[in-house]
């Protein structure tokens, strides 16, 4: 049974950028249908979001400045709206809260007590560990955007039709995000349609979705298609992925490229743990000791000296990596 989501977005938390909001919507759509969406703190300066919000039928709660507690007012409104949906809309079984504010922890607790699944999404630098641990699942925006930059499928909008290469990347992303190692063809097609309502296998010249999948398998080699009693299963062909190595000769360029990807996704700074996690995802054998460093912070100091980044501390005296 498909998950049915209500999504509540603190625009200030996600940076109020169209690319960030698009990434959030895409990741939720991969998990299920979005039946209701609301964004909080909208003003005219966020006009670049208008088309994205309208095409996904989101409602907006404007930011009307009055007094010193505007942010608190919007936080309270989000909590009221989420609880109202939880009590009155039985169709919705999953909630996505786009914020890292620990003030939403009691809301998460109440939603979970009602049997709802809660997905949290936030930038790492503003995500409270209390809120992270309270959610059923939590995604850091930096990780989502980093993976998106590596694959770059064309998700949203009908203005740029998919070609077979885009479709292969899109399927790879969906399978990578899936909880199971493989999906039924019907499940995969339903997810593609949530992301691209204009999708039709006949546009690619194939009479059935199964034949299109076989074409993608043979041409790009990123997926494996198997048949079992008339059921078609699709999985990633992980054994064909080329091994990539990071070493003393290329590690500065590798880190510079990863930081550039974060920068292009709209991030000016990231937590060291997020940067290290992104590198480990791309290079599973990575170890700072193999590169001659005792600690990851020592490696970061070298990157700073090489002009790749700048290191600083936040209000809690935690290190942040500022991208140059």
KAQUIMO-V622670 format. One record per run of one state. SS is the DSSP state (a for helix, b for strand, c for the rest). FROM is the first residue (numbers start at 1). LEN is the number of residues. Records with the same first field share a line. If there is no record, write none. Layout:
SS: FROM-LEN ; FROM-LEN
This chain:
c: 1-2 ; 11-7 ; 43-1 ; 56-3 ; 63-7 ; 89-5 ; 99-3 ; 114-3 ; 123-1 ; 127-2 ; 135-2 ; 152-12 ; 178-4 ; 196-5 ; 205-4 ; 221-2 ; 229-2 ; 237-1 ; 241-10 ; 265-4 ; 283-13 ; 306-3 ; 314-5 ; 324-1
b: 3-8 ; 32-11 ; 59-4 ; 94-5 ; 117-6 ; 137-4 ; 182-3 ; 223-6 ; 231-6 ; 269-3 ; 309-5 ; 319-5
a: 18-14 ; 44-12 ; 70-19 ; 102-12 ; 124-3 ; 129-6 ; 141-11 ; 164-14 ; 185-11 ; 201-4 ; 209-12 ; 238-3 ; 251-14 ; 272-11 ; 296-10
